[in-house]
Every structure is written in C-alpha cells, then in structure tokens.
Amino acid sequence: MEPYPSDSQIFDPVLQISCLDATIATKPVFEKYRNVILTSGTVSPLEMYCQILDFHPKVSRAFDIVLPRNAI
C-alpha cells in the first residue's frame, strides 16, 4: 500500500498485489523436462522449497557462506 505523495493532500492509495507462488512458473518446466537444475542465493531451507514446488530432488546441496560485516 503506497500512501499519497508528500506534495499532495489528495488521498489516492495504490494497492499492489503480487502472486509469489513459484509453482505457477515451475510446474510447466518440471512437466516438460526430465532434468531441471535450480539455483538460488537466497532459497533456505531447501527442504521447504521442495515441498512447495512438489518435486523430489535426486541431488540437493546447500553451502554456507560467511561474509564480513562490511560486505553486507
């Protein structure tokens, strides 16, 4: 929800709705191809995404990364 612009006294909010269901985009890919490689820098925990996307990986790897505070 975005409020009205600060230079205006007219209340004209904008409500933005987004579908964040990854299965909508990935289901056709899993149906079309036998092998799919998924990568992400932010997907965690991996097991939860396997359940959400309704697939059973043959190989699954997760790597921890430690960044110095000044790199964040």
Secondary structure, DSSP 4 states (H G I P E B T S, - for coil): -B---TT------B-------THHHHHHHHHH-S------SS--SHHHHHHHHT---S----------GGG-
